[in-house]
Amino acid sequence: MRFVRSLIAGLGAYLPTTILTNADLAKRVDTTDAWIVERTGIHRRHVARPGETTSDLALKAAQAALVDAGLGADAIDLVIVATTTPDETFPAVATNIQARLGMTRGAAFDVQAVCSGFIFALAVADNFIRLGQAKNVLVIGAETMSRLMDWSDRTTCVLFGDGAGALVLQAGEGKGDSSDRGVLNTLLYSDGRLHDLLYVDGGPSTTQTTGHLRMQGRDVFRHAVINTVAAIEAATKASGVAVSDIDWIVPHQANQRILDATARRLGIPAERVISTIADHGNTSAASVPLALGVAASDGRIGPGDLVLMEAMGGGFTWGASLVRW
């Protein structure tokens, strides 16, 4: 029996050329390199130049993913962009990418689930492919989080950076079990009651401004560990594999202490958790594809590996995706 799977056919990434170090931040707010590293694991982050938009970052990641997949834009049926920092309130970043790639067919839209956005976008793309509504889908996570920062708030401005990551999902075939290559499952969750723990204090229908990011860090940390561990365990159970079978966990890069605590709870060696937070900071929806790209390009992730991607974001939203490379 034919079973449709979504295969990762190509990866791409882009980081702005401007780098903001902890030492640079110490000149702007009451903080130090040691304080930031101890509490977050972050050493530096990339930030978009004035005039450089989320679409600019997303386009470069998308182009790289298409080259890696050996496909032209005319082969893409659908573009999905996960972002919480669009260029404009509307239209979608995805339609901008569609136009700039020269696509004259298919559809394009954005997904907004904050830091979990890429996992949500991946789930949507996988479902389109499984239902036969698309053969090749371009999935992008792109953010200019620096535009949401209150640069006087040292508890948030030290955490975030800008960037974009992309992948091409392509329809393939499998047997329908966990030995198949491609996306084995995607699980999504949300709990709107936790809004006040992580949100932006502005928007078109409230303040008519972009607003700034606000966070209750201690509570976010606790929920991040509990929720992502539960999502990982559920994803492995759904595919009939054990947590110990996971070769690589590619998490949302929120805080190194969250990554370490998650690994301890799961009993996974820390070296099997991909971490790019030291150099990227928290790039929200871009963080998972950026980390995935780093681990694939340096040879850590290889054919046949079982890879678990997970994220949690404001709202609250969270989710996991299990993939056989």
SEMIZA-595528 format. One record per residue: residue in three letters; x, y, z of N, C-alpha, C in turn. Coordinates in steps of 0.001 Angstrom, whole numbers, padded with zeros to 6 digits, always signed. Example, Ala and Ser with C-alpha at 12.3 -4.5 7.8 and 13.67 -1.06 7.14 Angstrom:
2
ALA+013190-005690+007800+012300-004500+007800+013200-003300+007800
SER+012850-002250+007080+013670-001060+007140+012900+000030+007870
//
This chain:
325
MET+000852-001206+000000+000000+000000+000000+000877+001241+000000
ARG+000575+002178-000883+001344+003416-000978+001012+004330+000201
PHE+002063+004837+000878+001884+005752+001996+002695+007010+001705
VAL+002029+008149+001661+002703+009399+001308+003473+009944+002504
ARG+004738+010267+002276+005570+010908+003296+006105+012233+002753
SER+006337+013161+003660+006950+014445+003319+008447+014367+003600
LEU+009251+014403+002548+010695+014285+002670+011348+015656+002663
ILE+012395+015825+003454+013159+017077+003431+014133+017001+002268
ALA+013860+017797+001240+014645+017752+000004+015737+018808-000049
GLY+015621+019861+000755+016626+020927+000727+016518+021824+001942
LEU+017644+022398+002331+017714+023306+003476+018419+024590+003075
GLY+018022+025694+003708+018682+026973+003477+018611+027838+004715
ALA+019542+028761+004840+019577+029639+006016+020187+030979+005644
TYR+019815+031987+006424+020450+033302+006254+020448+034037+007586
LEU+021596+034621+007903+021747+035461+009089+022234+036841+008659
PRO+021655+037910+009201+022140+039252+008878+023627+039396+009206
THR+024294+040271+008484+025741+040408+008653+026127+041200+009903
THR+025200+041998+010435+025490+042774+011636+025402+041888+012874
ILE+026451+041878+013683+026504+041067+014895+026488+041973+016116
LEU+025620+041656+017060+025509+042404+018307+026016+041508+019435
THR+027145+041858+020020+027737+041045+021081+027199+041451+022446
ASN+027488+040619+023429+027109+040967+024799+027806+042239+025252
ALA+029039+042408+024819+029776+043627+025172+029093+044863+024587
ASP+028556+044711+023373+027817+045830+022765+026581+046174+023591
LEU+025881+045144+024056+024673+045376+024850+024994+046004+026196
ALA+026148+045654+026755+026542+046203+028052+026738+047717+027991
LYS+026921+048239+026793+027039+049688+026623+025669+050369+026569
ARG+024606+049571+026401+023267+050131+026224+022374+049933+027442
VAL+022563+048788+028147+021737+048490+029324+022632+048002+030452
ASP+022059+047946+031638+022806+047511+032819+022950+045994+032803
THR+023986+045515+032137+024241+044086+032045+025727+043861+031780
THR+026137+042595+031813+027518+042239+031506+027518+040963+030684
ASP+028623+040714+030015+028771+039480+029260+028586+038275+030179
ALA+029193+038309+031353+029110+037176+032288+027670+036925+032720
TRP+026922+037984+032993+025522+037850+033423+024686+037197+032340
ILE+024863+037635+031079+024077+037089+029966+024434+035624+029713
VAL+025718+035321+029675+026156+033954+029389+025687+032990+030470
GLU+025817+033398+031729+025423+032525+032836+023937+032188+032792
ARG+023114+033161+032459+021664+032970+032524+021045+032472+031226
THR+021741+032640+030095+021124+032284+028810+022000+031412+027908
GLY+023315+031496+028058+024213+030800+027144+024502+031573+025872
ILE+023959+032772+025759+024124+033570+024530+025388+034424+024614
HIS+026167+034435+023533+027353+035280+023431+027143+036421+022444
ARG+026396+036149+021385+026174+037151+020342+024878+036812+019624
ARG+024388+037769+018847+023208+037550+018028+023327+038426+016781
HIS+022670+038014+015707+022669+038778+014458+021428+039670+014437
VAL+021589+040904+013935+020444+041811+013856+020375+042423+012458
ALA+019169+042609+011991+018957+043169+010665+019405+044627+010610
ARG+019947+045007+009472+020327+046398+009246+019080+047274+009103
PRO+019184+048568+009316+018047+049446+009031+017596+049253+007586
GLY+016312+049047+007397+015780+048831+006059+015785+047378+005608
GLU+016466+046501+006349+016490+045078+006005+015276+044414+006656
THR+014422+043813+005851+013136+043314+006332+013141+041800+006556
THR+012074+041341+007206+011885+039905+007375+011844+039205+006023
SER+011195+039819+005033+011137+039226+003695+012517+039118+003061
ASP+013375+040093+003312+014739+040035+002771+015480+038809+003310
LEU+015349+038567+004605+016008+037415+005216+015393+036113+004699
ALA+014063+036080+004654+013355+034879+004218+013689+034518+002780
LEU+013803+035521+001920+014099+035264+000512+015447+034572+000341
LYS+016458+035035+001062+017791+034446+000928+017821+033007+001444
ALA+017109+032743+002538+017022+031373+003038+016269+030491+002044
ALA+015196+031015+001464+014395+030260+000504+015205+029924-000741
GLN+015935+030882-001239+016751+030648-002435+017797+029568-002172
ALA+018403+029607-001000+019405+028593-000649+018772+027208-000551
ALA+017562+027128+000009+016875+025844+000131+016518+025270-001238
LEU+016093+026130-002155+015758+025677-003506+016991+025149-004232
VAL+018106+025840-004078+019358+025370-004691+019741+024015-004120
ASP+019628+023878-002793+019986+022622-002137+019080+021478-002602
ALA+017825+021803-002892+016873+020790-003350+016990+020518-004846
GLY+017714+021373-005555+017834+021227-006996+016546+021541-007728
LEU+015762+022472-007177+014473+022826-007759+014422+024298-008117
GLY+013658+024614-009125+013352+025989-009431+012076+026409-008741
ALA+011855+027717-008671+010655+028211-007995+009381+027720-008676
ASP+009462+027406-009969+008280+026956-010691+007809+025573-010254
ALA+008651+024855-009495+008262+023533-009004+007513+023597-007675
ILE+007487+024762-007045+006879+024905-005713+005375+025145-005841
ASP+004618+024365-005081+003155+024482-005080+002636+025401-003991
LEU+003423+025560-002923+002934+026283-001757+004110+026883-000995
VAL+003953+028117-000542+004944+028784+000314+004269+029111+001639
ILE+004872+028631+002731+004368+028938+004072+005494+029594+004854
VAL+005238+030775+005373+006223+031490+006185+005719+031589+007618
ALA+006517+031119+008551+006232+031288+009974+006949+032545+010445
THR+006193+033502+010910+006798+034744+011401+005851+035465+012344
THR+006414+036168+013296+005635+037065+014150+006048+038518+013913
THR+006950+038720+012934+007457+040061+012618+007350+040319+011122
PRO+006129+040358+010572+005964+040584+009135+006391+041991+008741
ASP+006692+042166+007469+007071+043496+006966+005943+044494+007190
GLU+004733+044042+006930+003543+044874+007034+002447+044079+007749
THR+001444+044763+008269+000324+044053+008876-000292+043091+007863
PHE-000461+043531+006620-000763+042650+005493-000230+043328+004250
PRO+000047+042618+003195-000168+041189+002989+000911+040337+003657
ALA+000785+039024+003481+001695+038079+004114+003111+038176+003559
VAL+004076+037866+004409+005462+037749+003950+005550+036704+002846
ALA+004784+035624+002980+004850+034529+002012+004504+034978+000598
THR+003517+035865+000456+003170+036332-000892+004286+037209-001458
ASN+004969+037940-000582+006139+038721-001009+007220+037780-001537
ILE+007481+036702-000807+008475+035722-001239+008055+035086-002552
GLN+006786+034747-002672+006271+034157-003906+006575+035062-005098
ALA+006295+036348-004944+006541+037293-006035+008030+037443-006334
ARG+008842+037542-005288+010277+037772-005488+010996+036542-006029
LEU+010415+035371-005824+010970+034154-006434+010546+034004-007894
GLY+009576+034803-008318+009083+034708-009691+008015+033648-009875
MET+007387+033226-008768+006335+032218-008859+005037+032840-009380
THR+004399+032166-010323+003129+032644-010864+002035+031604-010694
ARG+002277+030624-009830+001291+029571-009566+001320+029230-008082
GLY+000398+028385-007670+000397+027937-006284-000210+028958-005343
ALA+000065+028770-004038-000488+029637-002997+000589+029974-001988
ALA+000320+031006-001211+001297+031445-000211+000563+032110+000939
PHE+000993+031784+002180+000390+032418+003348+001339+032296+004536
ASP+001088+033123+005561+001890+033114+006781+001193+032308+007878
VAL+002001+031819+008822+001523+031156+010029+002089+031916+011221
GLN+001254+032217+012213+001695+032984+013376+001487+032157+014628
ALA+002561+031571+015127+002522+030856+016405+003769+031190+017209
VAL+004318+032370+016954+005501+032916+017616+006660+031917+017487
CYS+007321+031567+018568+008522+030736+018479+008217+029316+018015
SER+006962+028877+018150+006559+027557+017667+006169+027580+016198
GLY+006236+028738+015586+005692+028921+014238+006211+027945+013207
PHE+007517+027629+013254+008063+026743+012240+007486+025339+012366
ILE+007297+024854+013595+006701+023536+013792+005265+023535+013283
PHE+004519+024610+013546+003147+024713+013054+003132+024748+011523
ALA+004042+025506+010928+004111+025601+009471+004486+024260+008852
LEU+005392+023538+009499+005791+022217+009024+004609+021252+009053
ALA+003802+021339+010111+002624+020481+010225+001626+020775+009103
VAL+001416+022039+008816+000494+022417+007742+001005+021898+006404
ALA+002292+022100+006149+002878+021637+004890+002781+020124+004752
ASP+003072+019410+005833+003000+017953+005816+001583+017483+005499
ASN+000597+018138+006074-000787+017749+005807-001189+018023+004358
PHE-000729+019123+003783-001001+019397+002368-000431+018291+001495
ILE+000786+017856+001809+001426+016808+001013+000733+015470+001206
ARG+000416+015119+002440-000247+013832+002705-001601+013733+002007
LEU-002306+014871+001890-003617+014882+001255-003538+014981-000263
GLY-002313+015088-000790-002145+015164-002232-002422+016525-002827
GLN-002483+017561-001973-002778+018904-002465-001527+019684-002859
ALA-000356+019132-002552+000908+019754-002938+001975+018679-003034
LYS+002928+018889-003934+004058+017963-004062+005345+018561-003499
ASN+005511+019847-003675+006707+020545-003182+006269+021795-002430
VAL+006658+021872-001158+006267+023010-000321+007514+023668+000257
LEU+007581+024976+000141+008659+025764+000727+008200+026267+002081
VAL+008880+025828+003142+008523+026195+004518+009642+027060+005085
ILE+009290+028253+005561+010289+029225+006001+009948+029712+007407
GLY+010968+029847+008248+010835+030558+009514+011724+031781+009440
ALA+011158+032960+009587+011937+034190+009418+011476+035250+010401
GLU+012433+035924+011023+012094+036921+012047+013086+038078+012068
THR+012555+039248+012378+013372+040401+012779+012903+040797+014187
MET+013231+039948+015139+012786+040158+016513+013372+041422+017136
SER+014487+041889+016597+015093+043114+017121+014144+044304+017018
ARG+013156+044222+016114+012202+045325+015934+011132+045348+017020
LEU+011079+044290+017827+010087+044228+018915+010704+044477+020283
MET+012005+044756+020318+012692+044875+021599+012513+046243+022245
ASP+012353+046211+023558+012493+047400+024390+013954+047388+024842
TRP+014765+048225+024248+016212+048173+024475+016629+048717+025832
SER+015642+049079+026664+015951+049436+028049+015647+048290+029014
ASP+015070+047194+028479+014690+046051+029309+015742+044951+029146
ARG+016629+044824+030116+017740+043872+029981+017277+042421+030083
THR+016079+042187+030599+015609+040808+030730+015133+040226+029397
THR+014860+041093+028415+014399+040599+027109+015331+040950+025963
CYS+015896+042152+025963+016664+042579+024787+017942+041776+024585
VAL+018439+041129+025646+019658+040334+025511+019391+038979+024860
LEU+018128+038584+024756+017791+037226+024348+017656+037033+022848
PHE+017182+038047+022142+016662+037814+020796+017594+038287+019691
GLY+017470+037601+018551+018217+037956+017353+017351+037766+016122
ASP+017926+038045+014962+017208+037977+013691+017811+036888+012802
GLY+017004+036359+011908+017513+035356+010985+016376+034654+010267
ALA+016745+033736+009370+015758+032973+008615+016318+031606+008254
GLY+015451+030609+008302+015796+029267+007864+014661+028717+007029
ALA+014987+027853+006073+013965+027328+005170+014254+025883+004815
LEU+013195+025181+004468+013373+023842+003906+012330+023605+002832
VAL+012654+022673+001948+011723+022231+000923+011227+020851+001325
LEU+009919+020720+001503+009291+019418+001741+008795+018886+000405
GLN+009080+017618+000142+008739+017018-001140+008015+015693-000914
ALA+006965+015450-001683+006197+014219-001548+007044+013008-001927
GLY+006977+011985-001085+007655+010724-001352+006775+009584-000889
GLU+007327+008388-000916+006556+007220-000510+007228+006476+000623
GLY+006418+005806+001423+006928+004994+002517+006014+003827+002788
LYS+006363+003054+003798+005576+001878+004170+004516+002209+005222
GLY+004677+003361+005860+003715+003743+006883+004157+003424+008288
ASP+005472+003114+008474+005958+002859+009821+007153+003764+010125
SER+007735+003598+011300+008785+004514+011750+010114+004346+011018
SER+010219+003338+010149+011441+003188+009358+011435+004082+008129
ASP+010281+004669+007800+010177+005549+006636+011053+006778+006780
ARG+011567+007269+005663+012186+008597+005641+011088+009648+005600
GLY+011418+010838+006121+010483+011944+006066+009804+012214+007394
VAL+008779+013056+007344+008042+013451+008547+007189+012275+009013
LEU+007445+011800+010223+006675+010691+010791+005420+011196+011491
ASN+005543+012321+012198+004359+012930+012800+004659+014362+013200
THR+003601+015134+013393+003693+016481+013959+002563+016630+014960
LEU+002885+017131+016144+001901+017325+017206+001925+018787+017634
LEU+000752+019405+017679+000633+020826+017999-000272+021036+019210
TYR+000079+022058+020015-000682+022357+021228-000732+023880+021444
SER-001721+024320+022213-001753+025727+022630-002601+025857+023895
ASP-002343+026944+024625-003116+027251+025838-003159+028767+025988
GLY-004261+029343+025496-004396+030794+025492-004503+031425+026866
ARG-004718+030625+027895-004806+031166+029260-003471+031716+029746
LEU-002381+031330+029088-001046+031740+029528-000534+032974+028786
HIS-001439+033695+028163-001089+034883+027375-000131+035828+028082
ASP-000399+036131+029336+000325+037189+030030+001782+036846+030336
LEU+002159+035592+030152+003540+035207+030448+004506+035625+029346
LEU+003995+035772+028130+004872+036129+027003+004013+036697+025879
TYR+004154+037998+025645+003299+038656+024657+003958+039954+024214
VAL+003353+040604+023211+003778+041934+022762+002665+042915+023095
ASP+003029+044033+023707+002026+044967+024236+001552+045981+023197
GLY+001313+045535+021992+000801+046421+020955+000201+045627+019817
GLY-000485+046327+018904-001079+045680+017748-002062+046592+017062
PRO-002458+046267+015803-003334+047145+015034-004647+047487+015710
SER-005288+046517+016376-006621+046779+016927-006606+047225+018380
THR-005414+047338+018983-005328+047809+020368-004630+049160+020446
THR-003355+049176+020168-002579+050421+020306-002244+051072+018975
GLN-002523+050371+017874-002148+050831+016537-000623+051041+016404
THR+000123+050323+017232+001585+050355+017182+002095+048917+017207
THR+003371+048763+016915+003962+047426+016935+004050+046883+018353
GLY+004427+047722+019307+004573+047299+020691+005919+046656+020959
HIS+006117+046280+022229+007365+045644+022661+007080+044297+023311
LEU+008049+043423+023232+007919+042093+023826+008000+042182+025347
ARG+007097+041482+026034+007074+041426+027496+007059+039956+027930
MET+007806+039652+028968+007948+038256+029363+008129+038119+030862
GLN+007496+037076+031413+007731+036665+032797+008629+035432+032738
GLY+009933+035697+032781+010921+034685+032465+010868+033412+033284
ARG+010683+033532+034586+010683+032349+035457+009552+031388+035079
ASP+008351+031924+034853+007211+031074+034505+007357+030493+033101
VAL+007898+031287+032187+008113+030789+030832+009080+029610+030851
PHE+010143+029723+031629+011127+028650+031754+010450+027358+032208
ARG+009644+027458+033256+009014+026274+033827+008086+025602+032817
HIS+007226+026395+032166+006297+025826+031199+007033+025282+029981
ALA+008115+025936+029589+008870+025474+028414+009387+024064+028619
VAL+009973+023801+029762+010531+022477+030031+009423+021433+030122
ILE+008379+021730+030902+007289+020764+031093+006602+020448+029765
ASN+006258+021490+029007+005478+021289+027788+006279+020621+026683
THR+007525+021021+026500+008309+020428+025408+008655+018974+025707
VAL+008943+018662+026958+009212+017261+027317+007981+016411+027023
ALA+006803+016907+027392+005562+016161+027135+005330+015978+025640
ALA+005611+017020+024852+005422+016931+023403+006381+015933+022774
ILE+007617+015916+023241+008606+014973+022724+008187+013543+023037
GLU+007756+013315+024259+007326+011969+024648+006106+011527+023848
ALA+005196+012449+023589+004006+012121+022807+004360+011809+021360
ALA+005309+012562+020792+005711+012341+019394+006357+010978+019206
THR+007214+010594+020150+007854+009281+020031+006834+008157+020211
LYS+005939+008326+021167+004906+007310+021397+004026+007145+020172
ALA+003687+008249+019521+002807+008199+018353+003428+007432+017197
SER+004750+007407+017135+005430+006682+016059+005970+005333+016500
GLY+005703+004963+017749+006118+003649+018230+007607+003509+018447
VAL+008276+004604+018787+009703+004549+019100+009913+005067+020513
ALA+011080+004794+021065+011415+005267+022406+012173+006582+022332
VAL+012105+007358+023403+012883+008598+023463+014370+008305+023243
SER+014824+007188+023768+016233+006818+023620+016620+006524+022179
ASP+015627+006294+021298+015903+006037+019878+016223+007317+019112
ILE+015899+008473+019699+016141+009750+019019+017645+009979+018878
ASP+018081+010237+017652+019502+010522+017428+019831+011980+017732
TRP+018915+012878+017350+019158+014307+017547+017866+015015+017921
ILE+017957+015870+018934+016871+016796+019239+017293+018171+018738
VAL+016434+018768+017922+016679+020125+017404+015617+021025+018012
PRO+015946+021679+019119+014947+022465+019839+014926+023934+019420
HIS+013835+024582+019764+013811+026042+019704+014905+026565+020621
GLN+015673+027528+020113+016829+028049+020846+016408+029238+021709
ALA+015795+028948+022849+015299+030004+023730+016305+030379+024805
ASN+016903+029361+025411+017789+029574+026550+018551+028270+026758
GLN+019857+028346+026923+020647+027126+027071+020228+026335+028303
ARG+019798+027015+029340+019365+026307+030549+018093+025505+030296
ILE+017207+025998+029423+016012+025237+029053+016415+023985+028283
LEU+017356+024127+027357+017828+022988+026585+018445+021932+027504
ASP+019250+022374+028449+019909+021438+029371+018891+020734+030265
ALA+017917+021489+030780+016904+020910+031666+016030+019905+030919
THR+015714+020214+029661+014917+019295+028849+015661+017982+028631
ALA+016942+018065+028310+017749+016857+028098+017812+016009+029356
ARG+017991+016655+030516+018064+015911+031775+016762+015174+032052
ARG+015632+015846+031840+014332+015219+032114+014082+014025+031200
LEU+014585+014113+029977+014367+013039+029017+015402+011925+029150
GLY+016483+012196+029871+017570+011233+029964+018379+011145+028685
ILE+018388+012241+027917+019129+012316+026654+020467+012990+026909
PRO+021592+012443+026425+022886+013124+026581+022855+014515+025963
ALA+023439+015480+026644+023408+016869+026183+024006+017027+024795
GLU+024980+016165+024441+025626+016295+023136+024715+015890+021985
ARG+023573+015291+022283+022615+014942+021227+021537+016015+021046
VAL+021685+017117+021763+020776+018259+021625+021510+019359+020857
ILE+021001+019705+019684+021645+020717+018850+021442+022104+019471
SER+022546+022790+019716+022478+024126+020307+023253+025126+019454
THR+022555+026163+019023+023187+027264+018292+022953+028594+019000
ILE+022409+028516+020214+021985+029742+020891+023149+030680+021193
ALA+024343+030149+021397+025491+030999+021722+025751+032020+020632
ASP+025549+031631+019380+025853+032512+018250+024631+033173+017629
HIS+023444+032599+017827+022240+033120+017175+021298+033841+018127
GLY+021346+033514+019426+020319+034001+020330+018993+033336+019991
ASN+017917+033902+020478+016576+033394+020214+016027+034103+018978
THR+015922+033363+017880+015408+033933+016631+013965+033500+016377
SER+013262+033151+017443+011835+032824+017371+011576+031737+016322
ALA+010692+031977+015369+010316+030938+014409+011460+030504+013504
ALA+012529+031281+013456+013676+030920+012614+014640+029977+013316
SER+014499+029811+014627+015555+029138+015374+015672+027650+015058
VAL+014562+026940+014893+014627+025510+014597+015235+025250+013224
PRO+014762+025901+012144+015403+025624+010849+016855+026082+010782
LEU+017210+027154+011499+018613+027571+011530+019473+026509+012203
ALA+019015+025992+013335+019770+024953+014036+019822+023667+013223
LEU+018720+023336+012570+018677+022145+011722+019697+022265+010593
GLY+019762+023442+009987+020710+023662+008898+022151+023529+009337
VAL+022477+024044+010527+023841+023950+011041+024225+022490+011258
ALA+023334+021721+011897+023642+020327+012226+023698+019437+010991
ALA+022914+019762+009965+022955+018981+008724+024203+019324+007911
SER+024561+020604+007865+025703+021018+007051+027028+020586+007650
ASP+027122+020468+008982+028391+020046+009572+028509+018523+009719
GLY+027490+017813+009231+027575+016365+009168+027069+015619+010378
ARG+026592+016326+011396+026082+015608+012559+024823+014820+012220
ILE+023881+015448+011538+022668+014756+011117+022937+014081+009785
GLY+022699+012771+009723+022965+012019+008510+021813+011118+008127
PRO+021882+010476+006959+020800+009605+006467+020399+008543+007490
GLY+019095+008405+007660+018562+007406+008577+018410+007870+010003
ASP+018981+009031+010347+018883+009528+011721+017440+009905+012061
LEU+017087+009660+013311+015784+010057+013826+015950+011416+014502
VAL+015265+012422+013963+015437+013806+014401+014121+014321+014966
LEU+014190+014885+016166+013013+015435+016824+013159+016945+016921
MET+012274+017673+016256+012244+019131+016342+011132+019547+017292
GLU+011404+020517+018149+010380+020968+019100+010536+022448+019389
ALA+009429+023066+019811+009470+024499+020124+008310+024874+021020
MET+008471+025989+021737+007393+026577+022511+007444+028079+022358
GLY+006288+028707+022205+006254+030150+021994+005116+030819+022733
GLY+005092+032129+022633+004087+032935+023316+002684+032552+022889
GLY+001765+032734+023836+000391+032450+023477-000425+031622+024448
PHE+000052+030511+025014+001249+029739+024677+000957+028776+023526
THR+001975+028521+022729+001905+027476+021716+003122+026583+021878
TRP+002982+025303+021515+004144+024422+021510+003847+023220+020618
GLY+004900+022502+020267+004699+021349+019401+006003+020629+019130
ALA+005882+019488+018445+007034+018661+018114+006808+017980+016776
SER+007898+017677+016096+007830+016951+014835+008946+015934+014800
LEU+008598+014688+014506+009568+013604+014425+009836+013285+012961
VAL+011117+013290+012580+011492+013125+011180+012594+012078+011063
ARG+012472+011205+010073+013551+010289+009735+014316+010911+008568
TRP+015606+011174+008808+016421+011896+007813+016687+011015+006588
//
